[in-house]
Amino acid sequence: QTLDVGNNHLRELPAALADCPRLKEANFRGNQLKDKRLEKMVNGCQTKAILEYLRAGGRGKGKAESGREEARKKKREKQQKKDGGDGEQDEVEEASKLLVKVLHISENPAPLVVKVSPGIKDVRPFIVCCVLKGVDLKPGNALKRFLSTQTKLHEDICEKRTAATIATHDLQLIKAPLIYDVRPPDELKITPLGRKEIKAKDLLRQLQLEAEEQRKQKKRQNVSGLHKYLQLLDGKENYPCLVDAEGSVISFPPITNSEKTKIRKDTRDLFLEVTSDTSLQICKDVMDTLILKIAELNRLALENKEDSGSDDESDALCGPVNLKPSQNVQPMNFPLVVEQVRVVDTDGNLKVLYPSKTDLTTVSSLLTVIR
């Protein structure tokens, strides 16, 4: 909680100090720092103010926005390392057995394509998609784990959905081609998960009322769950949406998916979608991590051979059934297949192809990728 590096020969203070939440008291006095403003601060300001200055990037180190982007990058890298198994060597070695095969567009007789409308650039411009085949959600509480993992990623690497939003769909229920479009709040209609069809503006109003009622009942200052993401659409004249070939909205980021393409226990093939209003790289980093986590869950289901349990999606609070793993089950024999998905503009010009040769590199130490 304390750090004393006073009267040394330090010329700079690392910005990473700002990411030490337990650091309460620090002594940097007596160092001839390059940043003279910072040198004055260390002699007369509290530790908290110094750390805030470092977090913002300091004077002469670029705009605050670039500092925030750098902090986000470090946070994503830290989360990806954490997702690999808390740094324990045996867990890292075990995770390295995970196997994913990439199916290229040229090898796919019917590749899925997502078209992007011009209006999306002013609303939520970045989207990355892919198809993941060979998922097993039937054993025990595999589906519950899958949904919990998605929620955790939204909280962590997606920064409470402010950096990016994940949507997962049952591929068999997708009617291609898909269009990533924008619509006014009173024209966008969706059948949200567990609800009846509703206009987007009415859905948000309904969720806001539910949030306020929930907050009052629990006597909390802040709302929780889905309701805390509502402000992300404040001030938007149009809302983003992913529309299928039948004209149905299957995704309304960053709020909800559609009941039409909902994941169930018998789902084997997934359509994965990550959107952001921040950057394309964030979408790719989140997708990399999502694929890694699904691969880990799939391996767990295959190795444990959990009881298939009930078909109720709310099933499975009891955890896995302790059956002996099958001696014939080897994770290397059950690769997931990731099919490339092209995102194009209305003229058919390529905007994004995922996964490209440079994608999935952030998790390459934990995932064996066959290209």
C-alpha positions as a Python dict, from the first residue, in 0.01 Angstrom:
ca = {
    (1, 'Q'): (0, 0, 0),
    (2, 'T'): (304, 227, 30),
    (3, 'L'): (593, 304, -206),
    (4, 'D'): (907, 501, -118),
    (5, 'V'): (1145, 584, -403),
    (6, 'G'): (1245, 927, -276),
    (7, 'N'): (1591, 1078, -336),
    (8, 'N'): (1677, 849, -626),
    (9, 'H'): (1778, 921, -984),
    (10, 'L'): (1437, 875, -1143),
    (11, 'R'): (1370, 1085, -1451),
    (12, 'E'): (1017, 956, -1523),
    (13, 'L'): (731, 789, -1334),
    (14, 'P'): (564, 498, -1519),
    (15, 'A'): (198, 548, -1607),
    (16, 'A'): (137, 188, -1493),
    (17, 'L'): (148, 311, -1133),
    (18, 'A'): (-199, 453, -1192),
    (19, 'D'): (-324, 95, -1236),
    (20, 'C'): (-222, -7, -882),
    (21, 'P'): (-552, 17, -689),
    (22, 'R'): (-395, -65, -350),
    (23, 'L'): (-129, 205, -368),
    (24, 'K'): (-235, 464, -111),
    (25, 'E'): (84, 648, -15),
    (26, 'A'): (387, 712, -236),
    (27, 'N'): (701, 920, -190),
    (28, 'F'): (867, 1041, -511),
    (29, 'R'): (1038, 1350, -361),
    (30, 'G'): (1400, 1428, -439),
    (31, 'N'): (1395, 1297, -797),
    (32, 'Q'): (1483, 1527, -1089),
    (33, 'L'): (1191, 1445, -1317),
    (34, 'K'): (1175, 1552, -1683),
    (35, 'D'): (815, 1663, -1638),
    (36, 'K'): (861, 1974, -1423),
    (37, 'R'): (490, 2002, -1350),
    (38, 'L'): (495, 1647, -1215),
    (39, 'E'): (807, 1730, -1012),
    (40, 'K'): (619, 2012, -843),
    (41, 'M'): (322, 1782, -780),
    (42, 'V'): (529, 1513, -607),
    (43, 'N'): (658, 1778, -367),
    (44, 'G'): (321, 1923, -277),
    (45, 'C'): (27, 1702, -382),
    (46, 'Q'): (-136, 1392, -243),
    (47, 'T'): (-63, 1052, -397),
    (48, 'K'): (-413, 1031, -546),
    (49, 'A'): (-364, 1350, -749),
    (50, 'I'): (-27, 1228, -878),
    (51, 'L'): (-175, 896, -992),
    (52, 'E'): (-463, 1075, -1166),
    (53, 'Y'): (-209, 1288, -1351),
    (54, 'L'): (-21, 976, -1463),
    (55, 'R'): (-346, 806, -1567),
    (56, 'A'): (-435, 1102, -1793),
    (57, 'G'): (-103, 1067, -1970),
    (58, 'G'): (73, 1365, -1813),
    (59, 'R'): (161, 1689, -1987),
    (60, 'G'): (316, 1659, -2329),
    (61, 'K'): (222, 1293, -2374),
    (62, 'G'): (-77, 1330, -2605),
    (63, 'K'): (-444, 1391, -2556),
    (64, 'A'): (-641, 1234, -2275),
    (65, 'E'): (-830, 1023, -2528),
    (66, 'S'): (-510, 854, -2644),
    (67, 'G'): (-429, 790, -2280),
    (68, 'R'): (-765, 626, -2228),
    (69, 'E'): (-717, 414, -2540),
    (70, 'E'): (-377, 299, -2409),
    (71, 'A'): (-533, 216, -2072),
    (72, 'R'): (-804, 17, -2247),
    (73, 'K'): (-542, -174, -2443),
    (74, 'K'): (-353, -265, -2126),
    (75, 'K'): (-676, -370, -1958),
    (76, 'R'): (-768, -597, -2252),
    (77, 'E'): (-423, -755, -2250),
    (78, 'K'): (-444, -809, -1875),
    (79, 'Q'): (-789, -965, -1907),
    (80, 'Q'): (-676, -1196, -2188),
    (81, 'K'): (-387, -1319, -1971),
    (82, 'K'): (-629, -1370, -1682),
    (83, 'D'): (-869, -1563, -1904),
    (84, 'G'): (-583, -1796, -1983),
    (85, 'G'): (-587, -1939, -1632),
    (86, 'D'): (-470, -1688, -1369),
    (87, 'G'): (-109, -1733, -1470),
    (88, 'E'): (-77, -2082, -1325),
    (89, 'Q'): (165, -2282, -1541),
    (90, 'D'): (-31, -2605, -1531),
    (91, 'E'): (-349, -2429, -1643),
    (92, 'V'): (-168, -2254, -1927),
    (93, 'E'): (-28, -2586, -2045),
    (94, 'E'): (-372, -2742, -2029),
    (95, 'A'): (-532, -2453, -2220),
    (96, 'S'): (-267, -2484, -2491),
    (97, 'K'): (-429, -2812, -2593),
    (98, 'L'): (-731, -2624, -2725),
    (99, 'L'): (-771, -2652, -3098),
    (100, 'V'): (-956, -2433, -3347),
    (101, 'K'): (-962, -2475, -3725),
    (102, 'V'): (-1023, -2174, -3950),
    (103, 'L'): (-1236, -2237, -4260),
    (104, 'H'): (-1144, -1983, -4527),
    (105, 'I'): (-1398, -1814, -4751),
    (106, 'S'): (-1249, -1995, -5053),
    (107, 'E'): (-1315, -2334, -4888),
    (108, 'N'): (-1673, -2251, -4789),
    (109, 'P'): (-1941, -2323, -5052),
    (110, 'A'): (-2190, -2086, -4884),
    (111, 'P'): (-2006, -1821, -4680),
    (112, 'L'): (-2212, -1582, -4471),
    (113, 'V'): (-2187, -1212, -4561),
    (114, 'V'): (-2286, -903, -4362),
    (115, 'K'): (-2361, -581, -4553),
    (116, 'V'): (-2317, -247, -4379),
    (117, 'S'): (-2543, 48, -4460),
    (118, 'P'): (-2381, 395, -4498),
    (119, 'G'): (-2574, 545, -4204),
    (120, 'I'): (-2412, 314, -3948),
    (121, 'K'): (-2085, 514, -3949),
    (122, 'D'): (-2245, 789, -3740),
    (123, 'V'): (-2406, 554, -3488),
    (124, 'R'): (-2200, 241, -3412),
    (125, 'P'): (-1956, 195, -3700),
    (126, 'F'): (-1753, -115, -3609),
    (127, 'I'): (-1867, -476, -3644),
    (128, 'V'): (-1682, -809, -3658),
    (129, 'C'): (-1858, -1142, -3719),
    (130, 'C'): (-1776, -1512, -3760),
    (131, 'V'): (-1939, -1855, -3752),
    (132, 'L'): (-1833, -2110, -3488),
    (133, 'K'): (-1929, -2474, -3550),
    (134, 'G'): (-1908, -2779, -3325),
    (135, 'V'): (-2018, -2630, -2992),
    (136, 'D'): (-2170, -2872, -2737),
    (137, 'L'): (-2416, -2705, -2499),
    (138, 'K'): (-2615, -3016, -2402),
    (139, 'P'): (-2418, -3155, -2105),
    (140, 'G'): (-2536, -3048, -1758),
    (141, 'N'): (-2516, -2674, -1714),
    (142, 'A'): (-2302, -2607, -2023),
    (143, 'L'): (-2556, -2355, -2157),
    (144, 'K'): (-2570, -2171, -1827),
    (145, 'R'): (-2190, -2150, -1822),
    (146, 'F'): (-2192, -2020, -2179),
    (147, 'L'): (-2436, -1739, -2095),
    (148, 'S'): (-2250, -1655, -1773),
    (149, 'T'): (-1923, -1630, -1965),
    (150, 'Q'): (-2079, -1383, -2207),
    (151, 'T'): (-2204, -1172, -1915),
    (152, 'K'): (-1859, -1176, -1755),
    (153, 'L'): (-1691, -1066, -2079),
    (154, 'H'): (-1939, -778, -2103),
    (155, 'E'): (-1835, -668, -1754),
    (156, 'D'): (-1461, -712, -1804),
    (157, 'I'): (-1301, -683, -2149),
    (158, 'C'): (-1608, -500, -2291),
    (159, 'E'): (-1589, -249, -2003),
    (160, 'K'): (-1956, -282, -1908),
    (161, 'R'): (-2048, -268, -2279),
    (162, 'T'): (-1901, 82, -2319),
    (163, 'A'): (-1611, -49, -2532),
    (164, 'A'): (-1794, -328, -2718),
    (165, 'T'): (-2099, -555, -2712),
    (166, 'I'): (-2125, -928, -2783),
    (167, 'A'): (-2424, -1097, -2947),
    (168, 'T'): (-2450, -1475, -2998),
    (169, 'H'): (-2704, -1643, -3226),
    (170, 'D'): (-2809, -1994, -3331),
    (171, 'L'): (-2677, -2015, -3687),
    (172, 'Q'): (-2958, -2249, -3795),
    (173, 'L'): (-3211, -1974, -3715),
    (174, 'I'): (-3025, -1707, -3916),
    (175, 'K'): (-3176, -1609, -4251),
    (176, 'A'): (-2890, -1470, -4463),
    (177, 'P'): (-2778, -1234, -4601),
    (178, 'L'): (-2759, -995, -4307),
    (179, 'I'): (-2758, -615, -4307),
    (180, 'Y'): (-2603, -399, -4033),
    (181, 'D'): (-2835, -102, -4049),
    (182, 'V'): (-2977, 197, -3861),
    (183, 'R'): (-3340, 278, -3789),
    (184, 'P'): (-3524, 553, -3596),
    (185, 'P'): (-3627, 451, -3240),
    (186, 'D'): (-3997, 454, -3329),
    (187, 'E'): (-3945, 234, -3639),
    (188, 'L'): (-3699, -25, -3508),
    (189, 'K'): (-3898, -329, -3390),
    (190, 'I'): (-3748, -632, -3216),
    (191, 'T'): (-3865, -933, -3017),
    (192, 'P'): (-3619, -912, -2726),
    (193, 'L'): (-3506, -1219, -2533),
    (194, 'G'): (-3797, -1334, -2320),
    (195, 'R'): (-4033, -1057, -2437),
    (196, 'K'): (-4293, -981, -2705),
    (197, 'E'): (-4223, -771, -3013),
    (198, 'I'): (-4181, -404, -2926),
    (199, 'K'): (-4053, -77, -3071),
    (200, 'A'): (-3703, 21, -2959),
    (201, 'K'): (-3815, 348, -2799),
    (202, 'D'): (-4087, 165, -2604),
    (203, 'L'): (-3844, -106, -2498),
    (204, 'L'): (-3601, 149, -2357),
    (205, 'R'): (-3881, 332, -2177),
    (206, 'Q'): (-4002, 1, -2033),
    (207, 'L'): (-3653, -95, -1920),
    (208, 'Q'): (-3602, 247, -1760),
    (209, 'L'): (-3924, 209, -1559),
    (210, 'E'): (-3823, -142, -1454),
    (211, 'A'): (-3480, -16, -1352),
    (212, 'E'): (-3621, 263, -1138),
    (213, 'E'): (-3870, 28, -972),
    (214, 'Q'): (-3597, -227, -904),
    (215, 'R'): (-3370, 40, -761),
    (216, 'K'): (-3642, 160, -523),
    (217, 'Q'): (-3729, -191, -408),
    (218, 'K'): (-3367, -277, -330),
    (219, 'K'): (-3295, 74, -198),
    (220, 'R'): (-2989, 111, -415),
    (221, 'Q'): (-2833, 423, -559),
    (222, 'N'): (-2753, 262, -894),
    (223, 'V'): (-2941, 28, -1124),
    (224, 'S'): (-2806, -314, -1220),
    (225, 'G'): (-2826, -573, -1496),
    (226, 'L'): (-2928, -480, -1850),
    (227, 'H'): (-3076, -151, -1728),
    (228, 'K'): (-2738, 12, -1664),
    (229, 'Y'): (-2659, 7, -2038),
    (230, 'L'): (-2956, 220, -2142),
    (231, 'Q'): (-2764, 549, -2127),
    (232, 'L'): (-2529, 427, -2402),
    (233, 'L'): (-2796, 523, -2657),
    (234, 'D'): (-2869, 868, -2514),
    (235, 'G'): (-2887, 1136, -2781),
    (236, 'K'): (-2889, 894, -3077),
    (237, 'E'): (-3132, 988, -3355),
    (238, 'N'): (-3100, 638, -3502),
    (239, 'Y'): (-3032, 302, -3338),
    (240, 'P'): (-2805, 28, -3475),
    (241, 'C'): (-2951, -311, -3564),
    (242, 'L'): (-2864, -635, -3744),
    (243, 'V'): (-3141, -737, -3984),
    (244, 'D'): (-3191, -1078, -4149),
    (245, 'A'): (-3316, -1159, -4500),
    (246, 'E'): (-3677, -1167, -4376),
    (247, 'G'): (-3652, -812, -4242),
    (248, 'S'): (-3644, -923, -3878),
    (249, 'V'): (-3413, -743, -3635),
    (250, 'I'): (-3201, -1013, -3471),
    (251, 'S'): (-2973, -782, -3275),
    (252, 'F'): (-3011, -438, -3119),
    (253, 'P'): (-2667, -345, -2978),
    (254, 'P'): (-2576, -265, -2710),
    (255, 'I'): (-2912, -362, -2557),
    (256, 'T'): (-3036, -707, -2657),
    (257, 'N'): (-3053, -999, -2901),
    (258, 'S'): (-3374, -1133, -3052),
    (259, 'E'): (-3576, -1427, -2930),
    (260, 'K'): (-3580, -1542, -3294),
    (261, 'T'): (-3213, -1654, -3293),
    (262, 'K'): (-3182, -1743, -2925),
    (263, 'I'): (-2917, -1998, -2818),
    (264, 'R'): (-3058, -2325, -2680),
    (265, 'K'): (-2917, -2650, -2544),
    (266, 'D'): (-2940, -2822, -2883),
    (267, 'T'): (-2757, -2537, -3062),
    (268, 'R'): (-2442, -2667, -3232),
    (269, 'D'): (-2342, -2384, -3464),
    (270, 'L'): (-2313, -2021, -3357),
    (271, 'F'): (-2312, -1688, -3535),
    (272, 'L'): (-2098, -1450, -3327),
    (273, 'E'): (-2116, -1071, -3353),
    (274, 'V'): (-1916, -799, -3176),
    (275, 'T'): (-1995, -429, -3228),
    (276, 'S'): (-1836, -109, -3099),
    (277, 'D'): (-1848, 266, -3141),
    (278, 'T'): (-1484, 288, -3026),
    (279, 'S'): (-1258, 91, -3261),
    (280, 'L'): (-1235, -210, -3491),
    (281, 'Q'): (-941, -349, -3293),
    (282, 'I'): (-1151, -368, -2977),
    (283, 'C'): (-1406, -577, -3169),
    (284, 'K'): (-1131, -816, -3281),
    (285, 'D'): (-976, -843, -2935),
    (286, 'V'): (-1315, -921, -2781),
    (287, 'M'): (-1392, -1179, -3052),
    (288, 'D'): (-1053, -1347, -2997),
    (289, 'T'): (-1126, -1378, -2626),
    (290, 'L'): (-1483, -1497, -2685),
    (291, 'I'): (-1364, -1780, -2911),
    (292, 'L'): (-1101, -1879, -2654),
    (293, 'K'): (-1358, -1892, -2374),
    (294, 'I'): (-1603, -2097, -2583),
    (295, 'A'): (-1322, -2340, -2669),
    (296, 'E'): (-1246, -2378, -2297),
    (297, 'L'): (-1613, -2442, -2218),
    (298, 'N'): (-1636, -2694, -2500),
    (299, 'R'): (-1333, -2883, -2373),
    (300, 'L'): (-1479, -2888, -2023),
    (301, 'A'): (-1804, -3041, -2152),
    (302, 'L'): (-1618, -3304, -2357),
    (303, 'E'): (-1375, -3403, -2083),
    (304, 'N'): (-1624, -3417, -1796),
    (305, 'K'): (-1897, -3589, -1996),
    (306, 'E'): (-2155, -3421, -1778),
    (307, 'D'): (-2504, -3561, -1750),
    (308, 'S'): (-2722, -3416, -2025),
    (309, 'G'): (-2964, -3293, -1759),
    (310, 'S'): (-3295, -3128, -1841),
    (311, 'D'): (-3371, -2920, -2148),
    (312, 'D'): (-3469, -2623, -1935),
    (313, 'E'): (-3229, -2336, -1999),
    (314, 'S'): (-3257, -2221, -1637),
    (315, 'D'): (-3139, -2565, -1524),
    (316, 'A'): (-2803, -2628, -1378),
    (317, 'L'): (-2728, -2456, -1051),
    (318, 'C'): (-2600, -2781, -905),
    (319, 'G'): (-2278, -2793, -1108),
    (320, 'P'): (-2132, -3081, -1309),
    (321, 'V'): (-2210, -3439, -1228),
    (322, 'N'): (-1894, -3621, -1112),
    (323, 'L'): (-1872, -3888, -1377),
    (324, 'K'): (-1538, -4030, -1487),
    (325, 'P'): (-1409, -3868, -1803),
    (326, 'S'): (-1411, -4096, -2103),
    (327, 'Q'): (-1064, -4231, -2171),
    (328, 'N'): (-1126, -4188, -2543),
    (329, 'V'): (-1194, -3815, -2518),
    (330, 'Q'): (-900, -3605, -2631),
    (331, 'P'): (-963, -3232, -2685),
    (332, 'M'): (-727, -3235, -2984),
    (333, 'N'): (-970, -3468, -3163),
    (334, 'F'): (-1261, -3225, -3133),
    (335, 'P'): (-1160, -2895, -3291),
    (336, 'L'): (-1406, -2612, -3320),
    (337, 'V'): (-1435, -2473, -3672),
    (338, 'V'): (-1432, -2096, -3718),
    (339, 'E'): (-1574, -1990, -4053),
    (340, 'Q'): (-1462, -1657, -4192),
    (341, 'V'): (-1734, -1394, -4236),
    (342, 'R'): (-1696, -1096, -4469),
    (343, 'V'): (-1834, -754, -4376),
    (344, 'V'): (-1884, -546, -4690),
    (345, 'D'): (-2030, -208, -4786),
    (346, 'T'): (-2339, -171, -5005),
    (347, 'D'): (-2123, -192, -5320),
    (348, 'G'): (-1969, -520, -5206),
    (349, 'N'): (-1629, -373, -5115),
    (350, 'L'): (-1461, -558, -4829),
    (351, 'K'): (-1452, -375, -4495),
    (352, 'V'): (-1358, -656, -4254),
    (353, 'L'): (-1273, -1025, -4283),
    (354, 'Y'): (-1261, -1224, -3959),
    (355, 'P'): (-1059, -1417, -3869),
    (356, 'S'): (-780, -1291, -4095),
    (357, 'K'): (-422, -1418, -4080),
    (358, 'T'): (-340, -1166, -3807),
    (359, 'D'): (-645, -1241, -3590),
    (360, 'L'): (-650, -1479, -3291),
    (361, 'T'): (-286, -1388, -3226),
    (362, 'T'): (-373, -1233, -2888),
    (363, 'V'): (-472, -1581, -2764),
    (364, 'S'): (-217, -1780, -2967),
    (365, 'S'): (-33, -1895, -2654),
    (366, 'L'): (-356, -2056, -2529),
    (367, 'L'): (-513, -2174, -2854),
    (368, 'T'): (-379, -2387, -3138),
    (369, 'V'): (-514, -2239, -3462),
    (370, 'I'): (-508, -2446, -3782),
    (371, 'R'): (-527, -2209, -4079),
}
